[in-house]
Amino acid sequence: MSGVNLAELLVSLVLSGMLLASLASALDQGQRVFATSAAHVEMMQSARVALNRMATEIRQAGRGPTPDAFLAIAAAEPSRIVLQHDLDGNGVIAGTGETITWRLAATILRRDAGGGAQPIINGVRDLTFTYRDGAGAVTTRLDAIRTVGIRLVVAPDHSASRLAATAPRTVSTQVRLRNR
């Protein structure tokens, strides 16, 4: 008769425990990598959506039946832009949605179209606008602006994450005003 003695049973239990511990460690590491990658993708996707929305609104600035009657861009600052549209066609920029402000408040990109500054994306480290005239030269004259460069630097907004240790990411584009 062949039996299992206590020493053999203890050795097999120790080996099984070590195998299970290594498998649990590998699974935990895989889940951490997945969570970090998913957070990074979400951060970049949010930045791209915000950049696309800003670019679309800047491109359409000055829209209305008489676009030469008002400035397309009412304020052109390095980290804030105020766009104007004559949506109701009355020649007066005063209605809700006719003035749109994009600005950075702390680490939150905000858009105000008359209903208060709504948050668009968190974790923004920098928002920079560059204004150029028709010849491509940098300008500060509101009536001369034809192209706006947008640079958005994003990073994770939750510092407890391992993703927070990664370098910030930058997305940027150049937008030509359609109505000027």
Backbone as JSON, one array per atom type, in Angstrom:
{
  "sequence": "MSGVNLAELLVSLVLSGMLLASLASALDQGQRVFATSAAHVEMMQSARVALNRMATEIRQAGRGPTPDAFLAIAAAEPSRIVLQHDLDGNGVIAGTGETITWRLAATILRRDAGGGAQPIINGVRDLTFTYRDGAGAVTTRLDAIRTVGIRLVVAPDHSASRLAATAPRTVSTQVRLRNR",
  "N": [[0.79, -1.17, 0.0], [0.45, 2.09, -0.81], [0.98, 5.18, 0.54], [0.47, 8.61, 1.53], [2.66, 10.54, 3.21], [3.02, 12.88, 5.96], [5.04, 14.79, 5.47], [5.32, 14.83, 2.68], [2.76, 15.8, 2.0], [2.81, 18.37, 3.15], [4.88, 19.57, 1.63], [3.71, 19.55, -0.93], [1.52, 21.25, -0.46], [2.84, 23.68, 0.14], [4.15, 24.18, -2.32], [1.91, 24.41, -4.0], [0.72, 26.69, -2.87], [2.7, 28.62, -3.4], [2.6, 28.66, -6.19], [-0.05, 29.57, -6.64], [0.16, 32.11, -5.45], [2.0, 33.39, -7.16], [0.51, 33.39, -9.53], [-1.65, 35.03, -8.77], [-0.28, 37.42, -8.35], [0.63, 37.97, -10.95], [-1.84, 38.32, -12.26], [-2.83, 40.57, -10.89], [-0.92, 42.51, -11.65], [-1.44, 42.6, -14.41], [-4.05, 43.63, -14.4], [-3.57, 46.16, -13.36], [-1.98, 47.33, -15.37], [-3.84, 47.31, -17.46], [-5.84, 49.05, -16.39], [-4.38, 51.46, -16.17], [-3.72, 51.91, -18.87], [-6.3, 52.13, -19.99], [-7.2, 54.44, -18.66], [-5.4, 56.31, -19.72], [-6.07, 56.26, -22.45], [-8.71, 57.2, -22.27], [-8.23, 59.77, -21.28], [-6.8, 60.95, -23.42], [-8.71, 60.72, -25.47], [-10.76, 62.35, -24.48], [-9.43, 64.81, -24.54], [-9.05, 65.1, -27.3], [-11.72, 65.26, -28.19], [-12.55, 67.63, -26.91], [-10.76, 69.45, -28.1], [-11.58, 69.24, -30.78], [-14.2, 70.2, -30.61], [-13.75, 72.85, -29.77], [-12.27, 73.76, -32.0], [-14.17, 73.56, -34.06], [-16.08, 75.48, -33.24], [-14.52, 77.81, -33.26], [-13.83, 77.92, -35.95], [-16.33, 78.52, -37.03], [-16.84, 81.03, -36.05], [-18.09, 84.35, -36.2], [-20.25, 83.95, -37.76], [-23.28, 84.68, -39.43], [-25.9, 86.77, -40.91], [-24.8, 89.23, -41.63], [-21.75, 89.23, -41.5], [-19.6, 91.03, -41.47], [-20.32, 93.07, -39.84], [-19.68, 92.8, -37.21], [-17.14, 91.75, -34.83], [-15.53, 88.62, -35.21], [-14.04, 87.4, -33.28], [-14.1, 88.4, -30.07], [-12.48, 88.67, -27.84], [-9.12, 87.98, -27.51], [-6.98, 86.28, -25.95], [-4.01, 84.8, -24.46], [-4.83, 82.46, -23.03], [-7.55, 82.43, -23.18], [-10.49, 82.76, -25.11], [-12.97, 84.59, -26.81], [-15.75, 84.12, -28.68], [-17.93, 85.26, -31.32], [-21.24, 85.13, -32.67], [-23.94, 85.77, -34.89], [-26.67, 84.53, -34.41], [-29.48, 84.84, -34.5], [-29.81, 86.69, -36.47], [-30.3, 89.43, -36.16], [-28.41, 91.4, -36.13], [-27.3, 92.17, -33.75], [-25.19, 91.22, -31.16], [-26.22, 89.53, -28.69], [-27.88, 87.53, -27.77], [-28.52, 84.3, -26.18], [-25.95, 82.01, -26.56], [-24.79, 83.41, -28.6], [-22.45, 84.57, -27.91], [-19.52, 82.98, -27.1], [-17.37, 81.7, -24.74], [-14.21, 80.33, -24.21], [-12.13, 78.99, -21.78], [-9.5, 78.37, -19.38], [-9.84, 77.19, -16.17], [-8.25, 76.74, -13.3], [-7.59, 73.45, -13.44], [-9.5, 72.8, -15.23], [-11.1, 72.8, -18.29], [-13.26, 75.15, -19.53], [-16.44, 76.08, -20.97], [-18.44, 78.74, -21.89], [-21.51, 79.67, -22.9], [-23.43, 81.48, -22.32], [-24.94, 80.35, -20.34], [-23.53, 80.04, -18.04], [-20.26, 78.96, -17.01], [-19.52, 75.97, -18.21], [-18.08, 72.81, -17.36], [-15.81, 71.13, -19.5], [-13.61, 69.4, -19.87], [-11.53, 67.74, -17.55], [-8.31, 67.93, -15.89], [-6.6, 69.48, -17.42], [-3.57, 70.9, -18.13], [-2.49, 73.04, -19.48], [-3.61, 75.6, -21.64], [-3.33, 77.11, -24.64], [-3.66, 79.75, -26.87], [-2.86, 80.88, -30.12], [-2.71, 83.61, -32.23], [-3.09, 84.48, -35.6], [-2.58, 86.53, -38.52], [-3.8, 87.09, -41.92], [-1.47, 86.73, -43.43], [-0.03, 85.01, -41.93], [1.42, 85.93, -39.81], [1.97, 86.51, -36.33], [-0.55, 88.12, -34.47], [-2.21, 90.72, -32.57], [-4.35, 92.2, -33.06], [-7.78, 92.24, -33.16], [-9.5, 92.42, -35.4], [-7.89, 91.52, -37.42], [-7.36, 88.84, -37.16], [-7.13, 85.67, -38.59], [-6.44, 83.05, -38.42], [-6.34, 80.62, -35.85], [-4.31, 79.14, -33.5], [-4.41, 76.27, -31.5], [-3.41, 74.86, -28.49], [-3.39, 72.22, -26.34], [-2.67, 70.89, -23.27], [-2.78, 67.97, -21.52], [-3.22, 65.99, -18.56], [-3.51, 63.28, -16.22], [-6.2, 63.73, -13.9], [-6.43, 62.68, -11.42], [-4.5, 62.19, -8.79], [-3.74, 59.94, -7.37], [-3.47, 57.79, -8.99], [-1.43, 55.5, -10.87], [-1.04, 56.38, -13.38], [-0.8, 59.09, -13.14], [1.86, 59.61, -12.82], [2.91, 59.62, -15.33], [4.07, 61.44, -18.21], [2.62, 64.6, -19.18], [0.34, 64.94, -21.94], [0.15, 66.39, -25.21], [-2.09, 67.98, -27.37], [-2.81, 69.53, -30.44], [-3.85, 72.03, -32.83], [-4.46, 73.92, -35.86], [-6.68, 76.45, -36.78], [-8.64, 77.83, -39.27], [-10.53, 80.74, -39.65], [-13.71, 80.61, -40.94], [-15.52, 82.57, -41.71], [-14.17, 84.92, -42.27]],
  "CA": [[0.0, 0.0, 0.0], [1.23, 3.32, -0.93], [0.28, 6.26, 1.21], [1.11, 9.92, 1.52], [3.02, 10.91, 4.58], [2.8, 14.28, 6.31], [6.08, 15.62, 4.84], [4.95, 15.0, 1.26], [1.58, 16.64, 1.96], [3.23, 19.75, 3.42], [5.63, 20.06, 0.46], [2.77, 19.82, -2.03], [0.75, 22.44, -0.09], [3.71, 24.84, -0.01], [4.33, 24.4, -3.76], [0.63, 24.91, -4.52], [0.57, 28.05, -2.38], [3.63, 29.49, -4.14], [2.07, 28.77, -7.55], [-1.22, 30.44, -6.59], [0.62, 33.46, -5.15], [2.59, 33.96, -8.37], [-0.58, 33.64, -10.47], [-2.38, 36.21, -8.29], [0.57, 38.58, -8.6], [0.59, 38.24, -12.4], [-3.17, 38.83, -12.56], [-2.88, 41.93, -10.35], [-0.1, 43.36, -12.52], [-2.17, 42.76, -15.66], [-5.17, 44.53, -14.17], [-3.03, 47.52, -13.19], [-1.59, 47.81, -16.7], [-5.08, 47.57, -18.19], [-6.47, 50.25, -15.83], [-3.57, 52.61, -16.55], [-3.89, 52.12, -20.31], [-7.66, 52.61, -20.22], [-7.26, 55.83, -18.2], [-4.65, 57.12, -20.68], [-6.88, 56.37, -23.66], [-9.84, 58.07, -21.96], [-7.7, 61.13, -21.17], [-6.49, 61.44, -24.77], [-9.96, 60.85, -26.21], [-11.43, 63.55, -23.98], [-8.68, 65.96, -25.07], [-9.35, 65.23, -28.74], [-13.1, 65.72, -28.33], [-12.56, 69.05, -26.52], [-10.06, 70.2, -29.15], [-12.43, 69.25, -31.97], [-15.33, 71.1, -30.35], [-13.21, 74.21, -29.81], [-11.9, 74.08, -33.38], [-15.41, 73.77, -34.83], [-16.68, 76.77, -32.87], [-13.64, 78.88, -33.73], [-13.98, 77.95, -37.41], [-17.63, 79.12, -37.35], [-16.96, 82.37, -35.45], [-18.43, 85.4, -37.15], [-21.37, 83.48, -38.58], [-24.48, 85.52, -39.38], [-26.23, 87.35, -42.22], [-23.88, 90.34, -41.92], [-20.58, 88.93, -40.68], [-18.66, 92.14, -41.38], [-20.86, 94.07, -38.92], [-19.18, 92.56, -35.85], [-15.91, 90.97, -34.76], [-15.72, 87.19, -35.01], [-13.39, 87.12, -32.0], [-14.23, 89.61, -29.25], [-11.33, 88.71, -26.93], [-8.09, 87.03, -27.94], [-5.94, 86.23, -24.93], [-3.25, 83.55, -24.58], [-5.51, 81.28, -22.5], [-9.01, 82.65, -23.22], [-10.98, 83.29, -26.37], [-14.41, 84.89, -26.82], [-16.24, 84.05, -30.06], [-19.25, 85.87, -31.51], [-22.08, 84.69, -33.78], [-25.26, 86.42, -34.95], [-27.52, 83.38, -34.71], [-30.86, 85.23, -34.81], [-29.79, 87.55, -37.65], [-30.78, 90.79, -35.89], [-27.29, 92.33, -36.18], [-26.85, 92.46, -32.4], [-24.64, 90.05, -30.47], [-26.73, 89.64, -27.33], [-28.67, 86.37, -27.4], [-27.85, 83.14, -25.61], [-25.22, 81.25, -27.56], [-24.16, 84.27, -29.6], [-21.1, 84.8, -27.4], [-19.01, 81.74, -26.51], [-16.05, 81.88, -24.13], [-13.42, 79.14, -23.84], [-11.06, 79.4, -20.87], [-9.0, 77.37, -18.45], [-10.0, 77.58, -14.76], [-7.46, 75.73, -12.57], [-7.26, 72.37, -14.39], [-10.75, 72.46, -15.91], [-11.43, 73.57, -19.48], [-14.67, 75.55, -19.41], [-17.1, 76.73, -22.1], [-19.58, 79.53, -21.44], [-22.29, 80.18, -24.03], [-24.52, 82.26, -21.77], [-25.58, 79.65, -19.24], [-22.52, 79.76, -17.03], [-19.08, 78.24, -17.52], [-19.7, 74.52, -18.05], [-16.83, 72.05, -17.51], [-15.73, 70.3, -20.69], [-12.64, 68.34, -19.61], [-10.67, 67.93, -16.38], [-6.93, 67.5, -16.05], [-5.9, 70.31, -18.41], [-2.43, 71.59, -17.51], [-2.22, 74.28, -20.19], [-4.4, 75.94, -22.82], [-2.67, 78.25, -25.26], [-4.14, 80.17, -28.19], [-1.97, 81.73, -30.9], [-3.55, 84.29, -33.22], [-2.32, 84.88, -36.79], [-3.31, 87.26, -39.55], [-3.88, 86.43, -43.22], [-0.12, 86.42, -43.92], [0.59, 84.02, -41.05], [2.18, 86.58, -38.73], [1.27, 86.61, -35.05], [-1.2, 89.42, -34.34], [-3.06, 90.95, -31.41], [-5.5, 92.97, -33.57], [-8.93, 91.35, -33.28], [-10.06, 92.42, -36.76], [-6.93, 90.93, -38.36], [-7.19, 87.41, -36.9], [-7.68, 84.78, -39.6], [-6.12, 81.67, -38.01], [-6.11, 80.45, -34.42], [-3.64, 77.91, -33.11], [-4.85, 75.8, -30.18], [-2.52, 73.86, -27.88], [-4.01, 71.72, -25.12], [-1.81, 69.93, -22.57], [-3.6, 67.25, -20.55], [-2.61, 64.98, -17.69], [-4.55, 62.71, -15.36], [-6.62, 64.64, -12.85], [-6.48, 61.97, -10.14], [-3.08, 62.02, -8.48], [-3.46, 58.65, -6.73], [-3.28, 56.79, -10.03], [-0.08, 55.33, -11.43], [-1.02, 57.16, -14.62], [-0.42, 60.47, -12.82], [3.31, 59.73, -12.9], [3.31, 59.73, -16.72], [4.21, 62.8, -18.71], [1.43, 65.17, -19.81], [0.22, 64.79, -23.4], [-0.22, 67.62, -25.89], [-2.81, 67.92, -28.65], [-2.86, 70.89, -30.98], [-4.33, 72.19, -34.21], [-4.59, 75.27, -36.41], [-8.05, 76.62, -37.29], [-8.87, 79.02, -40.09], [-11.88, 81.25, -39.52], [-14.44, 80.42, -42.18], [-16.3, 83.76, -42.04], [-13.31, 86.11, -42.34]],
  "C": [[0.84, 1.25, 0.0], [0.41, 4.44, -0.34], [1.09, 7.54, 1.13], [1.41, 10.26, 2.97], [2.88, 12.42, 4.77], [3.81, 15.2, 5.62], [5.74, 15.86, 3.37], [3.75, 15.92, 1.11], [1.93, 18.1, 2.2], [3.99, 20.35, 2.25], [4.68, 20.4, -0.68], [1.9, 21.05, -1.72], [1.58, 23.72, -0.25], [3.9, 25.17, -1.49], [3.05, 24.95, -4.4], [0.4, 26.35, -4.1], [1.46, 29.03, -3.12], [3.13, 29.7, -5.56], [0.87, 29.7, -7.58], [-0.83, 31.9, -6.3], [1.22, 34.12, -6.39], [1.53, 34.24, -9.42], [-1.39, 34.88, -10.06], [-1.58, 37.49, -8.55], [0.55, 38.97, -10.08], [-0.76, 38.82, -12.81], [-3.31, 40.28, -12.08], [-2.1, 42.9, -11.23], [-0.81, 43.62, -13.84], [-3.34, 43.72, -15.52], [-4.7, 45.98, -14.0], [-2.62, 48.12, -14.54], [-2.83, 48.16, -17.52], [-5.73, 48.86, -17.7], [-5.71, 51.52, -16.23], [-3.74, 52.92, -18.03], [-5.28, 52.66, -20.63], [-7.8, 54.07, -19.79], [-6.53, 56.76, -19.18], [-5.46, 57.32, -21.96], [-8.06, 57.31, -23.43], [-9.39, 59.53, -21.89], [-7.44, 61.72, -22.56], [-7.76, 61.62, -25.6], [-10.72, 62.09, -25.77], [-10.75, 64.81, -24.51], [-8.98, 66.18, -26.55], [-10.76, 65.75, -28.98], [-13.18, 67.21, -28.0], [-11.9, 69.91, -27.59], [-10.91, 70.31, -30.4], [-13.61, 70.21, -31.79], [-14.89, 72.56, -30.39], [-12.92, 74.64, -31.25], [-13.14, 74.35, -34.23], [-16.02, 75.12, -34.52], [-15.83, 77.95, -33.31], [-13.78, 79.03, -35.25], [-15.26, 78.68, -37.8], [-17.83, 80.52, -36.76], [-17.24, 83.41, -36.52], [-19.6, 85.04, -38.04], [-22.57, 84.39, -38.36], [-24.75, 86.12, -40.73], [-25.33, 88.51, -42.61], [-22.61, 90.15, -41.1], [-19.58, 90.08, -40.55], [-19.12, 93.21, -40.4], [-20.35, 93.91, -37.5], [-17.9, 91.74, -35.94], [-16.23, 89.5, -34.54], [-15.14, 86.78, -33.65], [-13.38, 88.41, -31.2], [-13.09, 89.77, -28.26], [-10.37, 87.61, -27.34], [-6.92, 87.09, -26.97], [-5.19, 84.91, -25.05], [-3.96, 82.31, -24.05], [-7.03, 81.46, -22.43], [-9.37, 83.24, -24.57], [-12.48, 83.48, -26.27], [-14.83, 85.0, -28.28], [-17.62, 84.69, -30.14], [-19.91, 85.32, -32.76], [-23.36, 85.51, -33.74], [-26.26, 85.35, -35.37], [-28.94, 83.77, -35.1], [-30.95, 86.23, -35.96], [-30.25, 88.97, -37.41], [-29.66, 91.83, -35.9], [-26.73, 92.71, -34.83], [-26.38, 91.17, -31.75], [-25.08, 90.14, -29.01], [-27.47, 88.39, -26.88], [-27.83, 85.25, -26.8], [-27.2, 82.34, -26.74], [-24.55, 82.1, -28.63], [-22.75, 84.68, -29.18], [-20.66, 83.53, -26.68], [-17.59, 82.01, -26.0], [-15.45, 80.53, -23.79], [-12.29, 79.63, -22.95], [-10.67, 78.23, -19.98], [-9.14, 77.93, -17.05], [-9.38, 76.46, -13.92], [-7.06, 74.64, -13.56], [-8.5, 71.93, -15.16], [-10.95, 73.39, -17.1], [-12.92, 73.86, -19.44], [-15.14, 76.27, -20.67], [-18.33, 77.44, -21.57], [-20.27, 80.11, -22.67], [-23.51, 80.93, -23.53], [-25.22, 81.59, -20.61], [-24.63, 79.34, -18.1], [-21.41, 78.9, -17.61], [-19.21, 76.75, -17.2], [-18.36, 73.8, -18.21], [-16.89, 71.15, -18.74], [-14.79, 69.12, -20.45], [-11.81, 68.72, -18.39], [-9.25, 67.52, -16.72], [-6.15, 68.28, -17.09], [-4.8, 71.07, -17.69], [-2.15, 72.93, -18.18], [-3.15, 74.39, -21.39], [-3.78, 77.19, -23.4], [-3.27, 78.5, -26.64], [-3.07, 81.06, -28.82], [-2.79, 82.31, -32.04], [-2.68, 84.79, -34.37], [-3.21, 85.61, -37.78], [-3.3, 86.48, -40.87], [-2.54, 86.03, -43.8], [0.59, 85.39, -43.05], [1.4, 84.61, -39.91], [1.32, 86.64, -37.46], [0.7, 88.02, -34.91], [-2.0, 89.49, -33.04], [-4.29, 91.76, -31.81], [-6.66, 92.02, -33.84], [-9.48, 91.28, -34.69], [-9.13, 91.78, -37.78], [-6.79, 89.41, -38.19], [-7.88, 86.59, -37.98], [-7.46, 83.31, -39.24], [-5.84, 81.66, -36.52], [-5.43, 79.1, -34.2], [-4.09, 77.54, -31.7], [-3.88, 74.73, -29.72], [-3.1, 73.51, -26.52], [-3.1, 70.66, -24.51], [-2.65, 69.29, -21.47], [-2.77, 66.24, -19.77], [-3.73, 64.42, -16.83], [-4.91, 63.67, -14.24], [-6.77, 63.95, -11.5], [-5.06, 61.54, -9.79], [-2.76, 60.67, -7.86], [-3.15, 57.56, -7.75], [-1.81, 56.68, -10.43], [0.08, 56.14, -12.72], [-0.57, 58.59, -14.36], [1.09, 60.68, -12.93], [3.78, 59.87, -14.36], [3.36, 61.18, -17.14], [2.89, 63.3, -19.29], [1.48, 64.98, -21.32], [-0.29, 66.09, -24.0], [-0.97, 67.3, -27.17], [-2.92, 69.36, -29.14], [-3.39, 70.87, -32.4], [-4.31, 73.67, -34.59], [-5.98, 75.37, -37.05], [-8.15, 77.92, -38.07], [-10.31, 79.46, -39.92], [-12.58, 81.23, -40.87], [-15.1, 81.72, -42.64], [-15.47, 85.04, -42.07], [-12.35, 86.01, -43.5]]
}
